[in-house]
Amino acid sequence: MKLQQLLRALVALIGWSMAFSVWALGERPVRLVVPAPAGGTMDIVARVLGQQMAIDIGRPVIVENRPGAGGAIGLQAMLQAPADGNTLVMAASNVLAETPQVMKMPFDPLKDLVPIASVARSGVVLVTAASYPAKDFQGLIAELKARKGKTSFASYSPGTVSQYAGLILSDRAGLDMQHVGYPGSPPALQDLLGGQVDVMFDGMLTSMPLIKAGKLRPYAFSGKARSRYLPDVPTTTELGYPDLQFRGWVGFIGSSKLPPDVLARLHAAIEKAAQVPAVQQKLMDVGLEPELSIDSAALLGETRAMSERNAAIVRKFHIQAN
């Protein structure tokens, strides 16, 4: 048994070595484009994975921030480069499944792009300021119903799941809340803490520090299972709102023109880097759930289903970008 395990390990090691040696010909750095500003979550994830991949493949991995236009600028920069695996994008699935619903893109996100691999997952959490009178979800709904038509919910950007979730909750619970869109989580959370808006579905990454500090109160998590970071907070499914499940992936995106052999080598490099314990810990440090998938076809199918679902929500609620 031990001999068989050793042989399997050697085969895997040889496979990785061959993948890296073929892909790593030359000394040209790998570009990892982040369609978001420096210092944000996607930037941190890109630098963590990029640093480990550079060690593994023996080539520099340069993180390049190209924010703007809902991610389109960064994705377009990658598409304009040769489809040889040396220019990739690190982003969340929203750039493929959410933003294109309300913003015209100069490419087809589900035909011209391919999810190479996901390295983590993240959801949204329903929060209020800690000073809000409701202590649990049922109390929150009762409080919002008592002031029906006079309450509001924030989103970190129109056309995102932050808005979708708020609209669905308002519709399903009969709350008649007004939507207030913001250019990102920080200004939305500032107004939430200040009492200018009542509630918000926010990303775990930005809400967790404020929850830990006792400034925000969480009521519900958007995943099928409870978050490891909020084990006492029920899921929306537990609370009777199964359609309020929004959990996206974070990972590598490339051109759909990538040759199969290059895609296979990228899968090997990403898999090796993402399984390093220190990398997984750094992902958890920023509030992500490490979850590796190198099945590009399955990720594309999942993203297409997310896109179709989001498109139906946009049509139902007549959502438009500001």
C-alpha positions as CSV (number, residue, x, y, z in Angstrom):
1,M,0.0,0.0,0.0
2,K,2.8,2.4,0.9
3,L,4.6,1.6,-2.3
4,Q,1.5,2.4,-4.4
5,Q,1.0,5.7,-2.6
6,L,4.7,6.6,-3.2
7,L,4.4,5.7,-6.9
8,R,1.3,7.9,-7.2
9,A,3.0,10.8,-5.5
10,L,6.0,10.4,-7.8
11,V,3.8,10.4,-10.9
12,A,2.0,13.6,-9.7
13,L,5.4,15.2,-8.9
14,I,6.7,14.4,-12.4
15,G,3.5,15.7,-14.0
16,W,3.8,19.0,-12.1
17,S,7.5,19.2,-13.0
18,M,6.8,18.6,-16.7
19,A,4.0,21.1,-16.7
20,F,6.1,23.8,-15.1
21,S,9.2,23.1,-17.3
22,V,7.2,23.4,-20.6
23,W,5.2,26.4,-19.5
24,A,8.1,28.1,-18.0
25,L,10.3,28.3,-21.1
26,G,11.9,31.8,-21.3
27,E,12.0,34.4,-18.6
28,R,9.0,36.6,-19.5
29,P,7.0,37.4,-16.4
30,V,3.4,36.2,-16.0
31,R,0.9,39.1,-15.9
32,L,-1.9,38.7,-13.3
33,V,-4.4,41.5,-14.1
34,V,-6.7,42.5,-11.2
35,P,-9.7,44.5,-12.4
36,A,-9.9,46.4,-9.1
37,P,-7.8,48.9,-7.2
38,A,-4.6,48.0,-5.3
39,G,-5.1,47.0,-1.6
40,G,-8.6,45.4,-2.1
41,T,-9.5,41.8,-1.6
42,M,-8.9,40.7,-5.2
43,D,-5.5,42.5,-5.1
44,I,-4.6,40.6,-1.9
45,V,-5.6,37.3,-3.3
46,A,-3.7,37.9,-6.5
47,R,-0.5,38.8,-4.7
48,V,-0.8,35.8,-2.4
49,L,-1.4,33.3,-5.2
50,G,1.0,35.1,-7.5
51,Q,3.8,34.9,-5.0
52,Q,3.4,31.2,-4.5
53,M,3.1,30.5,-8.2
54,A,6.3,32.4,-8.9
55,I,8.1,30.2,-6.5
56,D,6.6,27.1,-8.1
57,I,7.2,27.9,-11.7
58,G,10.4,29.8,-11.4
59,R,9.2,32.9,-13.1
60,P,8.1,36.3,-11.8
61,V,4.3,36.8,-11.5
62,I,3.5,40.5,-11.8
63,V,0.2,41.8,-10.4
64,E,-1.2,44.6,-12.6
65,N,-4.2,46.6,-11.3
66,R,-6.6,47.7,-14.0
67,P,-9.8,48.9,-12.3
68,G,-12.8,50.5,-13.9
69,A,-16.0,49.8,-16.0
70,G,-17.2,47.0,-13.7
71,G,-14.1,44.9,-14.5
72,A,-14.3,45.3,-18.2
73,I,-11.0,47.3,-18.5
74,G,-9.0,44.6,-16.8
75,L,-10.7,41.8,-18.7
76,Q,-10.2,43.6,-22.0
77,A,-6.5,44.1,-21.3
78,M,-6.1,40.4,-20.8
79,L,-8.0,39.6,-24.0
80,Q,-5.8,41.9,-26.0
81,A,-2.7,39.9,-25.0
82,P,-1.7,36.7,-26.7
83,A,-3.7,33.7,-25.5
84,D,-0.6,31.8,-24.3
85,G,-1.2,31.7,-20.5
86,N,1.2,34.5,-19.7
87,T,-1.6,37.0,-19.1
88,L,-4.4,36.1,-16.7
89,V,-7.1,37.8,-14.6
90,M,-7.7,37.3,-10.9
91,A,-11.3,38.3,-10.1
92,A,-14.6,37.3,-8.6
93,S,-17.4,35.7,-10.6
94,N,-19.4,38.8,-10.5
95,V,-17.4,40.3,-13.4
96,L,-18.8,37.5,-15.6
97,A,-22.3,36.9,-14.0
98,E,-23.4,40.3,-12.5
99,T,-21.9,43.3,-14.1
100,P,-22.7,42.3,-17.7
101,Q,-26.4,42.3,-16.8
102,V,-26.5,46.1,-16.4
103,M,-23.4,47.2,-18.3
104,K,-22.5,46.6,-22.0
105,M,-19.2,44.9,-22.4
106,P,-16.9,45.0,-25.5
107,F,-16.8,41.2,-25.4
108,D,-19.0,38.2,-24.5
109,P,-18.1,37.2,-21.0
110,L,-19.4,33.7,-21.4
111,K,-17.9,33.0,-24.8
112,D,-14.7,35.0,-25.0
113,L,-13.6,34.2,-21.4
114,V,-13.1,31.0,-19.5
115,P,-12.9,30.4,-15.7
116,I,-9.6,28.7,-15.4
117,A,-9.8,27.8,-11.7
118,S,-11.5,29.0,-8.5
119,V,-9.5,29.2,-5.3
120,A,-12.2,30.4,-2.8
121,R,-15.8,31.2,-2.2
122,S,-17.6,34.1,-0.6
123,G,-21.2,35.1,0.2
124,V,-23.1,38.1,1.5
125,V,-24.5,38.7,4.9
126,L,-27.5,40.8,6.0
127,V,-26.4,43.4,8.5
128,T,-27.5,46.5,10.4
129,A,-25.8,48.8,12.7
130,A,-25.4,47.2,16.1
131,S,-27.6,49.9,17.6
132,Y,-30.6,48.8,15.5
133,P,-33.4,47.6,17.8
134,A,-34.0,44.2,16.2
135,K,-32.0,41.4,17.9
136,D,-32.7,38.6,15.4
137,F,-34.0,38.1,11.8
138,Q,-37.6,37.7,12.9
139,G,-37.4,40.9,14.9
140,L,-35.8,42.7,12.0
141,I,-38.6,41.8,9.6
142,A,-41.1,42.9,12.2
143,E,-39.3,46.2,12.7
144,L,-39.1,46.8,9.0
145,K,-42.8,45.9,8.5
146,A,-43.8,48.3,11.2
147,R,-42.3,51.1,9.2
148,K,-43.3,49.8,5.8
149,G,-42.6,52.2,3.0
150,K,-40.3,54.3,5.2
151,T,-37.2,52.0,5.3
152,S,-34.3,51.6,3.0
153,F,-31.5,49.2,2.1
154,A,-28.0,49.9,0.8
155,S,-26.1,48.1,-1.8
156,Y,-22.4,48.3,-2.6
157,S,-23.2,48.9,-6.2
158,P,-26.4,48.8,-8.4
159,G,-26.7,45.7,-10.5
160,T,-24.9,43.4,-8.0
161,V,-26.1,40.7,-5.7
162,S,-26.1,43.3,-2.9
163,Q,-29.0,44.9,-4.6
164,Y,-30.6,41.7,-5.9
165,A,-30.8,40.3,-2.4
166,G,-32.3,43.4,-0.9
167,L,-34.9,43.6,-3.6
168,I,-35.8,39.9,-3.2
169,L,-36.1,40.3,0.6
170,S,-38.2,43.4,0.3
171,D,-40.5,41.8,-2.2
172,R,-40.9,38.4,-0.5
173,A,-41.4,39.9,3.0
174,G,-43.6,42.7,1.8
175,L,-41.3,45.5,3.2
176,D,-41.4,48.1,0.4
177,M,-37.9,49.2,1.1
178,Q,-36.2,51.9,-1.0
179,H,-32.9,51.0,-2.6
180,V,-29.9,53.3,-2.1
181,G,-26.9,52.4,-4.3
182,Y,-23.3,53.3,-3.4
183,P,-19.9,53.2,-5.2
184,G,-18.5,50.4,-3.0
185,S,-19.0,48.9,0.5
186,P,-17.1,51.5,2.6
187,P,-19.4,54.5,1.9
188,A,-22.5,52.2,2.2
189,L,-21.4,50.8,5.5
190,Q,-20.6,54.3,6.8
191,D,-24.2,55.4,6.1
192,L,-25.5,52.2,7.6
193,L,-23.6,52.8,10.8
194,G,-24.8,56.4,10.8
195,G,-28.4,55.4,10.4
196,Q,-29.0,56.9,7.0
197,V,-30.1,53.5,5.7
198,D,-31.6,50.6,7.6
199,V,-30.1,47.3,6.3
200,M,-27.6,46.0,3.8
201,F,-26.5,42.7,2.2
202,D,-22.8,43.2,2.2
203,G,-19.8,41.0,1.3
204,M,-18.3,39.0,4.2
205,L,-14.9,40.5,3.5
206,T,-15.9,44.1,4.3
207,S,-18.5,43.3,7.0
208,M,-16.5,40.9,9.1
209,P,-14.1,43.4,10.7
210,L,-17.1,45.5,11.8
211,I,-19.0,42.5,13.0
212,K,-16.0,41.5,15.1
213,A,-15.7,45.0,16.4
214,G,-19.3,44.9,17.6
215,K,-20.3,47.7,15.2
216,L,-22.5,45.6,12.9
217,R,-25.1,43.0,13.8
218,P,-25.5,40.0,11.4
219,Y,-28.9,38.4,10.8
220,A,-28.5,36.0,7.9
221,F,-25.9,34.4,5.6
222,S,-26.6,33.8,1.9
223,G,-25.0,30.4,1.5
224,K,-26.5,26.9,1.7
225,A,-24.5,26.2,4.8
226,R,-23.5,28.5,7.6
227,S,-20.3,30.4,7.3
228,R,-17.3,29.2,9.3
229,Y,-16.8,32.8,10.4
230,L,-20.4,33.2,11.6
231,P,-21.5,29.8,12.9
232,D,-24.3,31.2,15.0
233,V,-25.9,33.2,12.2
234,P,-28.6,31.2,10.3
235,T,-28.6,30.9,6.5
236,T,-31.3,32.5,4.4
237,T,-32.5,29.0,3.6
238,E,-33.0,28.1,7.2
239,L,-35.0,31.3,7.6
240,G,-37.4,30.4,4.8
241,Y,-35.8,32.3,1.9
242,P,-34.0,29.7,-0.2
243,D,-34.0,32.1,-3.2
244,L,-31.7,34.4,-1.3
245,Q,-28.6,32.2,-1.9
246,F,-25.8,34.2,-3.4
247,R,-22.3,32.6,-3.1
248,G,-19.7,33.4,-5.8
249,W,-16.3,32.1,-6.6
250,V,-12.9,33.9,-6.7
251,G,-10.3,32.8,-9.1
252,F,-8.4,32.9,-12.3
253,I,-10.0,33.9,-15.7
254,G,-8.4,33.5,-19.1
255,S,-9.1,33.8,-22.8
256,S,-11.4,31.1,-24.2
257,K,-8.7,30.7,-26.9
258,L,-6.2,29.2,-24.5
259,P,-4.9,25.9,-26.0
260,P,-5.9,22.8,-24.0
261,D,-2.3,22.0,-23.1
262,V,-1.7,25.5,-21.7
263,L,-4.9,25.3,-19.7
264,A,-3.8,21.9,-18.3
265,R,-0.5,23.4,-17.2
266,L,-2.2,26.4,-15.6
267,H,-4.5,24.0,-13.7
268,A,-1.5,22.2,-12.4
269,A,0.3,25.4,-11.3
270,I,-2.8,26.9,-9.6
271,E,-3.7,23.6,-7.9
272,K,-0.2,23.3,-6.4
273,A,-0.1,27.0,-5.2
274,A,-3.7,27.0,-3.8
275,Q,-3.0,23.9,-1.7
276,V,-0.2,25.4,0.2
277,P,-1.4,25.8,3.9
278,A,0.0,29.3,4.2
279,V,-1.9,30.4,1.1
280,Q,-5.1,28.9,2.4
281,Q,-4.6,30.7,5.7
282,K,-4.1,34.0,4.0
283,L,-7.3,33.5,2.1
284,M,-9.1,32.8,5.4
285,D,-7.5,35.9,7.0
286,V,-9.4,38.1,4.5
287,G,-12.7,36.2,5.1
288,L,-12.7,33.9,2.1
289,E,-13.6,30.2,2.2
290,P,-10.7,28.3,0.5
291,E,-12.3,26.0,-2.1
292,L,-10.3,24.9,-5.1
293,S,-11.8,23.8,-8.4
294,I,-9.8,23.3,-11.6
295,D,-12.8,22.0,-13.6
296,S,-13.2,24.9,-16.1
297,A,-16.2,23.4,-17.8
298,A,-18.1,23.0,-14.4
299,L,-17.1,26.5,-13.4
300,L,-18.3,27.9,-16.7
301,G,-21.6,26.0,-16.4
302,E,-22.1,27.3,-12.9
303,T,-21.3,30.9,-14.0
304,R,-23.7,30.6,-16.9
305,A,-26.4,29.5,-14.5
306,M,-25.6,32.4,-12.2
307,S,-25.7,34.8,-15.2
308,E,-29.1,33.5,-16.3
309,R,-30.5,33.8,-12.8
310,N,-29.2,37.3,-12.4
311,A,-30.6,38.3,-15.8
312,A,-34.0,37.2,-14.7
313,I,-33.7,39.2,-11.5
314,V,-32.6,42.3,-13.4
315,R,-35.7,41.9,-15.7
316,K,-38.1,41.3,-12.9
317,F,-37.1,44.4,-10.9
318,H,-36.1,46.6,-13.9
319,I,-32.6,47.1,-12.6
320,Q,-30.4,49.6,-14.3
321,A,-26.9,50.8,-13.6
322,N,-26.6,54.4,-12.5
